[in-house]
């Protein structure tokens, strides 16, 4: 077995690092060179989109299409309605989704993409305004658009100049500049952003420690094993959680009574209200340990299809209780509008 030559490994690592830095430098230079090229056409494009009554229809193919999908995602999440139109699908019926009130944003590094040139006449017949972001403003697409924004670079980071690298990075950066300008025009606020990202708000909440949201002290619904069901129902009604915990000696949790337990009890006993809760309670209910996070509690609730979860300490003592509404932030996280 040939042992690896450490000297060759070091030289190989140095070469890789140098290559990576070269790529980053070339792509950064490509973006930096666009700064002085941003002018009246860009400003007019922002205003055109801002004032449009319809949506922004973004189209492109290949790597430009991938950039286009990212631009669509950013526009939608920051208050500008947008969708991606694949040019090939457009030729087979999807052009029907475009209306004269929409703005079509074409992304093409060369400006001579055949699939995009084929849908251009139909777009113009519709009366749709067209903005083209391209590295060749004198191209077919550039000349036949209402507005043309330059996004060219001097060279690609690919050593053969073939794979779109610096050009797509520059196009992506220009797309971000367009989105940010629209954010400012619309006076888009963090609250608006959260409304478009309920998953983000929920994600933040999932990292909240359980002890910060659990109910404690007198707000915990609890009764003793010998408490009559009628009294337990009053405790459930007073604490408004739809259940009550059942306690044994030394603040030990021995069971829980839920609405489901009451329904099943009604089927079993004729005089249910006079029975002790231990006759109908669910023994050894699911619990969560203090010190965990909302995500832990939510996972237990989801797996066991429950909405109430007691919180216990390291010695098994009851410390609190949480409801599904507490986890999701009642009044803050909404799944319907």
N, C-alpha and C positions, 0 to 999 in steps of 0.2 A: 504494500500500500504506500503510495507516494504522499508524503506529508505536505500540507499546503505551505507554500513559501510566504512567510509573513511580509517580506519586503515587497513581493508582487501584490499581495493583498492591500498593503498601504498605498502603493502606487495606483492600484485600481480604484481605491476609495477616493484618493485625491482627484483622479480624473473624473469620477462621477460627480463629485462636489463641484468641480469647475464647470462641468457641463450644465448642471442644474442652475448654477449662478448665471451662466450665459443665457439660458432660457428666460430666467426671471428678468434679467437686464434687458433683453430684446423686447419682451412683452411690455415691460414698464416704459421703455422708450416709445413703443407704439402708442400707448395710451397718452404719454406725455406730449407726443407730437400733435395730438388732436386738440389740445387746449387752445392753441392759437387759431385753429380752424373752426371753432365753434362761433357761429355768427348769427346773422339775421334769419337764415333759413331754419336754424334750430329753434330760435325764439318763436318764429311763426308756426312751426310744427307743434310746439307746446300749446300755443294759443288755439290752434285749430282743433286739437284734441280736447282741450278744456271747454271750448264752446260747443262741441258736437252734441247733438241730441241723441245720437245712437251710441254704438259701442266701438271699441277699437278692435279691428280684425287684423291680427298679426299673421303673416305668412312668410314662409321660407322653406328651403329644403336642405337636407344634409346637415352640416354643422351649423349653418345659419338658422335652420329650423329648430335645432336644439336651443340655440340662443333665444329664438323667438318664443319658445315655450316658457323659458325663464322670465322673459319680459312680461308675458301674459300673467304669470303667477304673481309677479310683483305689482303689476297694475291692479289686478283684482283685489289684492290684499291691502291696497292703499287707496281704495275709493274710486277707481276708474274701471268700469265694466269692460271686460275684454275676453276674447276667445281666440284660439289658434285654428287657422284654416290650412290644412295640408294642400298644397297646390295640385297634387295628383287627384286627391279626393274632390277638390273643387271642380276639376274637369269632368267629374262623373256625378255631378248633382249637388255637391255641397255649396256651390256658388249661390244656391237658393237661399242660404242663410244670410246673405249680404243684402243690406238695404241702402238706399241713397243717403240715409241719415248717418250711416256708419263712416268711420275713417279706416282705410286699409293701410296698414304699415307693412311695407315689403322690406325684407332683409335679404341682401344678396351682395356678397363681396365683389363679384365680377360685374354684376348688373346685366349679365347676359344669360342667366339661367333659363333654359328652354321652357321648363314647366311653368315658370312665372310669366314669361313672355306670352305664353299661350292663353293665360287667363286675363291678361292686361286689357284686350279689347272689350271683353264683357264687363269688366269693372268700369271702364270708361263709359260704356253705353248706359250703365246703371246710374251714372252721375255721381258715383262715390268718389270722394276726395282721396287721393293717393299720396302717401308719404313714403319715400324710398331712402333707406339707409344703406349706403354702398361705398365701396372703395373706388368706384369708377363713375364719376358724375356724368361723364360723356357717353355712358352706355345706353343701350335701348331702354332699360328700365329707368335710368336716371333722367333721360330726355323726355320720357312720356309720363312722368309723375308730376303731380301738382307742386310738390316740394321735394327737393333732393338734399339729403344731409350726408356730408362726406365722412367716411369712417375708414379711410385707407391707412395702411402702414407701409413703411419702407421695405421691410423684409419679414419673412416668417421665421419663427424659432426653429422650425424643422430644418435640418442641415441640407435637405434637397429642395427646400422651398415649395414643397408639394402639400404637405398636411397643413390644413388651416390651424394655426396656433396663435400667433400674435394678432392676426386679423380678427379672429373670433373673440379674443380677449378684448380688443379695442371696441368691437361692435357691442359686446356685453356691457362694457363700461359706459358707452354712449347711451345704451338702453336704460341703464341705471340713472344716468343724468336726466334723461327724459322723465322717468318715473318720479324722481325727487323734485324736479321742477313742478310737476303736477301736484305732488303732495303739498308744496308751498302755496300753489295757486288755490287749491281747495281748502286750505287751512285745516288740513287733516290732523287730528289730535291723537294722543296715545289711547284715549278711550275709544275712538273710532277704530283704531288698529285692533284693540282687544275684541271689539264686536265682530271683526272679520276673522279673529283667531281664537274661538272658544277653546280650542285644544291647547293654546298657549296659556290661557288663564287657568284652565284646569290643571295643566302641567305644573304651574307654579304652586297651585294649592296642594297637589299630591305630595309635595316635598315639605309640607307643614307638619311639625311634630304633633302627635295625637293629643298631648296634654294641653296644647294651645286651643283646641276646639271642643274638648270633651266637657260634658256637663258634670258638675260636682255638687257635693253638699246636699242641700234640701231640694235641688232641682232633679235629683235622681229618684225615679219612681221605684219604691221598694217596700216590701211587706215581709212578714214572717211566715214560716211554713204553716202555722195554725190559723193565720188570718183567713176569715171567711171570704169566699169569692165575691160576695156583694161589696165588701169593704175594699177589696182589691180593684174592683171595677171603678170605684170612686177615686182611688189613687191613680189609676190609669187615665181617668178623665181629667183629673187635676193637673197632671204632669204632661199631658198631650203628646205622648210618644207612642201610644198604641200598644203599650206593654208595660209590665212591671217586673222588677227583679224580685226573686225570693231569697231571703237571707237566712242562714243558719247561725251557729255559734261563732263568736269571734270575728264578726263581719265577713263571714265566708259566704260566697255565692253558691247556692245549691240548685237554683233553677230559675226559670223565667216563665211568665204567663203572657201570652200574646192573644190577639184577636182570634187567631186560628185555634188556640187551646180552648178559648171560650166556646167557639162554635162546636168543637168536638165534645166538650163537656156537656153542652145542651143536649146532644144526642145520647149521652150516656146516663145522665142523672136527671130525674124529674124535678128535684128541688136543688138545683145547682147553686143558687145564691147562698145556701146554708152549708155548703161543703167547704172544707179547708182547701186552700190553694194547692197544697201538696198533692191533692187528689187529681189535679188536672195539669199541673205545671210540666214543662219540658225540663228534664233533669240534665245537669251538666251542660249548660248552653255554651255555644261558641264564644270565645273571648279573644281579646287582643292585649298584649303586654304594653304597659306604659314604656315610653322610650322609642317606640316605633313611629312611623309616619302615616299620614293619611292614605298613602298608596297601599300600605300593609293592610289597613282596616278595610279599604275598598275591595281589595282582592279577596279577603275572607268573606265579605258580604256577597260578592258576586259568585264565588264558588258554592256558597251554601244557601243562596237565594234568601237572604235575610236583610232586614232594614235597620235593626237595632243591634248594637254590639257593646257589651260591658268591657270596661278597661280595668285590668287588674295589675297589682304591683308584683314585685319579685317574690313575695311570700304568699302570694295568692289572695291578698286582701283586695277588696273592691275599692277602686279609686274614682271611677267615673263611668259615664255611659255616652255613647255617640249614636246619632241617628244618621241615616243616609243623607238627609238634607244638610246636616252639619258638615259632612265630608265634601259635598258638591258646592256648598256655599249658597244656601237658599236666598234667592233674590239677586244673586250675582251671576250664577251659571244658569243659563236658560237654553233649553233645547228646542223650543218653539218660539216663534216671533208673535 
